[in-house]
């Protein structure tokens, strides 16, 4: 069954993203994909999709959406909430999967201080793939629409018949706190011992110059060793923390380049990368040095926690009247007649002596 998702309003920066491009880094193509991989994994489990399936990543001002042709299934990630308008009008909270029927619309809002969020899509979008992915890299015109979504765009979704019930997690993910964990290096020797200690002992603030490529941090300056502030360009990955000559760190994110010529003081572990997606300009963060072994253990623990959460899917909105379901039901079946012997033998007035 094919349904169409119509963007009445596209929002400030809405992009089709998934788990990212595959095998392109060797030819200079960034990984791209969603910033919050934990949310993508959880929303796809909530929708019954394959891991890594496409979603809409939104920023600043979220879109207003309408279903056309057939019912379609959506799910809201953390920081988002919505209001369905139509026959079955109702509010939708974060971490909820719901059905939008043809002609119904949903207006979305983003919590203050939440920079980006995800809208899960039930099914597979009928859009071009690049490097096996629906991810969008606008500066290269790759994937999805090759650009940010615009007012009036439509996304055709090939999906099974949509469920009626709103679903949610019985135990939504707890907000993680504490320092962002990072493995020192790989160019730790390009920094003085004092700079290494200062980096892990200090608080930094997310700067205004933050986008999908990287997050500039503001805080205590970091001094390079006698080796200087430049290296021969080498491979770089999301989570790497470069320090240019200014001494202010830059955390690289999903759309980061594949090579870089600034020394990297540390690399954020995979289990904490999604936490960076939830930081807005002005937020503060600290870093904690961990080993590679600790990073691997944390990745396994994080996936196990997400899997446990995914096993706790329940029906949302208990006690809410579903008017569409009510109208489709036979409301007069099953009635009884107190005077009919077949309904209440030996209890009707007719059978009393």
Phi, psi and omega in degrees: 000134180250126175243158179242131175260114184260131179266098176295318171228130186277339184089179186286316179207089180250129185228141168286122179221156172219214182285353174111169181291150184244123174074020182259350185295329180294340178249018173088012179267123178300161178295320183056214185081180184294154174283323182256089183288330177297315180295321179298315180300313183293317181295322178293326174293321180295327182269350183078021178276170169289152176301138177083004180296160188290150176219176173254121175266126183242155180216142174066291180237113182281167185277172169244126192240151178224140175270140177225149174077314184204159177298147176224159187249132178230161175215140183258133178274181182299140180092349181253148168213161184214171177228112177283133180241127183152203182300324183246056183299137181188158174278152177235127180266169175298156180061038179231133172260138184212163179257133175249120183271156180309131181091341177279150178235159173227125176262129186248152175223152183249132180301142176302138179085356177262110187285321181220157178206171184238143169248112178287144181245124177283113181107191184248125179289139178274078183223157179298147174254150172229129181052042177071018188222153170267005181300152181246128174238089189303322185292344176251356181067027184262144169072161176051232175273357185076009184197175173292153180292149181237161175306133178092349177297151176231141178243115176278132183240123175270108188216154173293167178308134184287142172289162178267324188288143168282133182240151178211174174272134177297328179231086179300158182301136176284145178292124181281142178233180180093175183295155171281124184277138183214145176270124179302144177094187020272000178244047182300330182289352176277003181234150177290155176304324179295322180293320178299314180295320181296320181300315184275349180258353189250159173264140177239158179245140177289124181278167180291334179277074181227131177211195182291344178279318185192166182238111178278132181254150179239129181173200181304132179291147182249129185267130176281156176285187180296349177291338178097188186254012181230145174231166170293128185309132177222179184298148182217151184222158174307135182103340178295143181245102179275151174229104177285186183300336179294340182083002179261126186291153174231121177268122182277141185241199194303319185267016182296154176300166183267345175224156180208153184249010174258144179294146182254118183281334181193170179226123179296136182288155183302324183293342182251358182299320182295333179296328179296328181296339184263007179264133180251159176308133183100338177293152179251151179209158175231163180241149177234130180282131177224167178272167176298320179298319177296321179298319179293318177298319181295322179296317179294320180294322180294316179295321179297320179295320178294321178295320177298318179298319183294340178276000184251031182288130181227167176288133181271161172068038177303133180095347179280139178279120176268099186295324180297315179294323181296316182292333182274354183271156174272099189282351182251001179285152175082011180284157178236157178243114184296340181265000181266120181303328181293335181271319181227075181305138176068009180239356182274161179299327185294332185261357178285138178296000000 
